[in-house]
Every structure is written in structure tokens, then in C-alpha cells.
């Protein structure tokens, strides 16, 4: 969402109207979470942890502990 241009514009408009500051990193620093998700999946798979497609995704929650990369 940090790269969403329209969202940034709306936040800046609201900040000007309601007099608060918005601090958003530049788009070059806002990357997709896919790389982090893939890395976690890789480490889980290497550790023998996997789940089937019936597993429900969670927006938050504890991540499993990683035990060294192979």
C-alpha cells in the first residue's frame, strides 16, 4: 500500500486539511512482500515444515522460529 499513489495523495490532502504530518518512504524503498513470504516458505520447507492448500492465511500472528539456512 505504501506505493499506492492515490492513497499517498489522499493522505497528503488530509494532512494539509487537518494539519498533521505524513511520513511515507519513497517508492524505491516500498517493495512487495512476496520476497519475504517466499523466503519464509523456503526456510520452513527446508526445516520440514509445510502445510497443505487448506491452510488459511493470517494477516498477523507469530512466525515460526527459523533454524539456520541450509
C-alpha positions in Angstrom: 0.0 0.0 0.0 2.9 2.3 0.6 3.4 2.6 -3.2 -0.2 3.4 -3.8 -0.1 6.9 -5.4 -3.7 7.7 -4.8 -3.5 6.7 -1.2 -0.4 8.9 -0.8 -2.3 11.8 -2.4 -5.3 11.4 -0.1 -3.2 11.2 3.0 -1.3 14.3 2.0 -4.6 16.1 1.4 -5.9 15.0 4.7 -2.7 16.1 6.4 -2.9 19.6 4.9 -6.6 19.9 5.8 -6.3 18.6 9.4 -2.7 19.8 10.0 -0.8 16.7 10.7 2.4 15.3 9.1 2.6 12.3 6.9 5.9 10.4 6.7 6.0 7.9 3.8 9.1 6.2 2.5 10.0 6.8 -1.2 8.5 4.2 -3.6 12.0 2.8 -4.2 12.0 1.5 -0.6 8.5 0.1 -0.7 8.8 -3.4 -2.2 6.4 -6.2 -2.5 6.1 -8.6 0.4 6.4 -11.6 -2.0 10.1 -11.9 -1.5 9.7 -12.1 2.3 6.9 -14.6 2.0 8.9 -16.7 -0.4 12.0 -16.6 1.9 9.9 -17.7 4.9 8.4 -20.5 2.9 11.8 -21.6 1.7 13.2 -21.8 5.3 10.1 -23.6 6.5 10.3 -26.1 3.7 14.0 -26.7 4.4 13.1 -27.3 8.1 10.5 -29.9 7.1 7.5 -27.6 8.0 4.8 -27.4 5.3 1.1 -27.1 5.1 -1.5 -28.1 2.5 -3.6 -25.7 0.5 -6.4 -26.0 3.1 -4.3 -23.8 5.4 -5.9 -20.4 6.0 -3.8 -17.3 5.5 -3.4 -14.9 8.5 -2.7 -11.2 8.3 -0.8 -11.3 11.6 0.4 -13.8 14.1 3.6 -15.3 15.3 6.0 -16.5 12.7 7.6 -19.9 13.3 11.2 -19.8 14.5 13.7 -20.3 11.8 16.6 -22.7 12.4 19.5 -21.8 10.2 19.6 -21.8 6.4 20.8 -24.9 4.6 
